[in-house]
Amino acid sequence: MFSLDTTLTLQHFLYVSGALFAIGLAGVMVRRNLIVIFMCLELMLSAANLTLVAFSRYRTEGDLPDYDGQVLLFFIITVAAAEVAVGLAIIVALFRSRETTDVSQITELKH
């Protein structure tokens, strides 16, 4: 039998985070629906949060990991929740006034 090394390293987390960020960036650039673009922006934020937690976990002081990055993550999540509330309110207001969520049809600020 052979044994597989199943330990996760910092590079594994960075690869996943980079892939999530790339998927989110591609979604923002390619898609035209405001809700999908908004979800892709949140995916990019989650990728940045994963990177922050990964670096925090693998930076040790003595034998214990440094949890400063993970504490900062809670503040980022709080701000992101407020961003989601405001962003969705703007999207709903645009949908009510224009009756569309297509970015190409929303070209001016006034109706």
C-alpha positions as CSV (number, residue, x, y, z in Angstrom):
1,M,0.0,0.0,0.0
2,F,1.1,3.5,-0.5
3,S,0.3,6.5,1.8
4,L,-0.9,9.9,0.6
5,D,0.2,13.0,2.3
6,T,-3.2,14.6,3.2
7,T,-1.9,17.6,5.1
8,L,-3.2,20.9,3.9
9,T,-0.6,23.6,3.4
10,L,-0.8,27.3,2.9
11,Q,-0.5,26.8,-0.9
12,H,-3.6,24.7,-1.0
13,F,-5.7,27.5,0.6
14,L,-4.1,30.1,-1.7
15,Y,-4.9,28.1,-4.8
16,V,-8.5,27.7,-3.8
17,S,-8.7,31.4,-2.9
18,G,-7.1,32.4,-6.2
19,A,-9.6,30.2,-8.1
20,L,-12.5,31.7,-6.3
21,F,-11.3,35.2,-6.9
22,A,-10.7,34.4,-10.6
23,I,-14.3,32.9,-11.0
24,G,-15.7,36.0,-9.3
25,L,-13.7,38.4,-11.5
26,A,-14.7,36.5,-14.6
27,G,-18.4,36.7,-13.5
28,V,-18.1,40.5,-12.9
29,M,-16.6,41.0,-16.3
30,V,-18.8,38.7,-18.4
31,R,-22.2,38.7,-16.8
32,R,-24.8,41.5,-17.3
33,N,-27.3,40.7,-14.6
34,L,-26.9,43.0,-11.6
35,I,-27.7,40.3,-9.1
36,V,-25.2,37.9,-10.6
37,I,-22.5,40.6,-10.6
38,F,-23.3,41.3,-7.0
39,M,-22.9,37.7,-6.1
40,C,-19.6,37.5,-8.0
41,L,-18.3,40.5,-6.0
42,E,-19.3,38.7,-2.8
43,L,-17.4,35.6,-4.0
44,M,-14.3,37.8,-4.5
45,L,-14.7,39.1,-1.0
46,S,-14.9,35.6,0.3
47,A,-11.7,34.7,-1.5
48,A,-9.9,37.6,0.1
49,N,-11.3,36.5,3.5
50,L,-10.1,32.9,2.9
51,T,-6.6,34.3,2.1
52,L,-6.7,36.4,5.3
53,V,-7.6,33.4,7.5
54,A,-5.1,31.1,5.8
55,F,-2.2,33.5,6.4
56,S,-3.4,34.0,10.0
57,R,-3.6,30.3,10.6
58,Y,-0.1,29.5,9.2
59,R,1.6,32.4,11.0
60,T,2.5,31.0,14.3
61,E,3.9,32.6,17.5
62,G,5.5,29.9,19.4
63,D,3.4,26.8,19.1
64,L,0.0,28.7,18.8
65,P,-1.4,30.3,15.6
66,D,-1.8,34.0,15.4
67,Y,-5.5,34.7,15.5
68,D,-5.3,38.5,14.7
69,G,-6.4,37.9,11.1
70,Q,-9.3,35.8,12.1
71,V,-10.5,38.5,14.5
72,L,-10.2,41.0,11.7
73,L,-12.4,38.7,9.6
74,F,-15.3,39.2,11.9
75,F,-15.2,43.0,11.3
76,I,-14.9,42.4,7.5
77,I,-18.0,40.1,7.6
78,T,-19.9,42.8,9.6
79,V,-19.1,45.4,7.0
80,A,-20.0,43.0,4.2
81,A,-23.4,42.3,5.7
82,A,-24.1,46.1,5.7
83,E,-22.8,46.2,2.1
84,V,-25.2,43.4,1.1
85,A,-28.2,45.2,2.6
86,V,-27.4,48.5,0.9
87,G,-26.5,46.8,-2.4
88,L,-29.6,44.8,-2.6
89,A,-31.7,47.9,-1.7
90,I,-30.1,49.7,-4.6
91,I,-30.7,46.8,-6.9
92,V,-34.4,46.6,-5.9
93,A,-34.8,50.3,-6.4
94,L,-33.3,50.1,-9.9
95,F,-35.5,47.1,-10.7
96,R,-38.6,49.0,-9.6
97,S,-37.8,52.1,-11.6
98,R,-36.4,50.4,-14.7
99,E,-38.1,47.0,-14.5
100,T,-34.8,45.3,-15.5
101,T,-31.6,44.1,-13.9
102,D,-29.6,44.1,-17.2
103,V,-26.6,46.3,-16.9
104,S,-26.5,47.3,-20.6
105,Q,-30.0,48.8,-20.3
106,I,-29.1,50.9,-17.2
107,T,-26.9,53.6,-18.8
108,E,-27.9,56.8,-17.1
109,L,-28.6,57.7,-13.5
110,K,-31.8,59.6,-14.1
111,H,-34.9,58.1,-15.6
